[in-house]
């Protein structure tokens, strides 16, 4: 099934959560936070948004702003909740 976001939303796939700290300690599943970074899979039809974000970009978005889609790892994020693009 193909999903196309409407208006000023992007459809993203979350990056995997970190399972180890920088020093090598393993983080248990219950303590892991949901990642705030994702890869853009599709962009809505808002022209201003299409100039800022393209498919394949990695974005950073606000905590708890993403709406679940058809998969545990895919979400919709509104333009106002996109904090930046990682380059």
C-alpha positions as CSV (number, residue, x, y, z in Angstrom):
1,X,0.0,0.0,0.0
2,X,1.3,3.5,-0.9
3,X,0.7,6.4,1.5
4,X,0.7,10.0,0.3
5,X,0.5,12.7,3.1
6,X,-1.9,15.6,2.6
7,X,-1.3,19.3,2.9
8,X,1.7,20.2,5.2
9,X,2.6,16.8,6.4
10,X,5.5,14.5,5.8
11,X,5.5,10.7,6.0
12,X,8.7,9.4,7.8
13,X,10.4,6.2,8.9
14,X,12.0,6.5,12.3
15,X,15.6,5.8,12.8
16,X,16.4,2.8,15.1
17,X,16.6,3.6,18.8
18,X,20.1,3.6,20.3
19,X,20.8,0.3,22.1
20,X,24.2,1.3,23.5
21,X,25.6,4.4,25.1
22,X,28.9,5.9,23.9
23,X,30.8,4.1,26.6
24,X,29.3,0.7,25.6
25,X,26.6,0.2,28.2
26,X,23.5,-1.5,26.9
27,X,20.2,0.4,27.3
28,X,17.2,-1.8,28.2
29,X,14.1,-1.7,26.0
30,X,12.1,-0.2,28.8
31,X,14.4,2.8,29.1
32,X,14.8,3.6,25.4
33,X,13.1,6.8,24.2
34,X,11.4,7.0,20.9
35,X,13.8,8.5,18.3
36,X,13.2,12.1,17.2
37,X,14.9,11.6,13.8
38,X,13.4,10.1,10.7
39,X,13.9,9.7,7.0
40,X,11.3,11.3,4.7
41,X,9.4,8.8,2.6
42,X,6.8,11.2,1.1
43,X,6.0,14.9,1.3
44,X,2.5,16.5,1.2
45,X,1.3,18.8,-1.5
46,X,2.2,22.1,0.3
47,X,4.5,24.0,-2.0
48,X,6.4,25.7,0.7
49,X,7.1,22.4,2.5
50,X,8.2,20.8,-0.8
51,X,10.9,23.5,-1.2
52,X,12.2,22.7,2.3
53,X,12.1,18.9,2.5
54,X,12.5,16.3,-0.1
55,X,12.2,12.5,-0.1
56,X,15.3,10.9,1.4
57,X,16.1,13.8,3.8
58,X,16.6,13.1,7.5
59,X,14.6,15.4,9.7
60,X,14.5,16.1,13.4
61,X,11.0,16.6,14.9
62,X,9.4,17.6,18.2
63,X,8.8,15.0,21.0
64,X,5.4,13.3,20.8
65,X,4.4,15.2,17.7
66,X,4.3,12.3,15.2
67,X,1.1,10.5,14.5
68,X,1.3,6.7,14.0
69,X,0.7,5.4,10.5
70,X,0.3,1.8,9.2
71,X,3.5,0.5,10.9
72,X,5.2,0.9,14.3
73,X,8.1,2.5,12.6
74,X,6.3,5.0,10.2
75,X,4.7,8.2,11.2
76,X,3.1,11.5,9.9
77,X,4.7,14.8,11.1
78,X,3.2,18.2,10.5
79,X,5.3,21.1,9.1
80,X,5.1,23.0,12.4
81,X,6.6,20.1,14.3
82,X,9.7,19.7,12.0
83,X,12.6,21.3,13.9
84,X,15.2,20.9,11.3
85,X,16.9,19.0,8.5
86,X,20.1,17.0,9.2
87,X,22.8,17.4,6.6
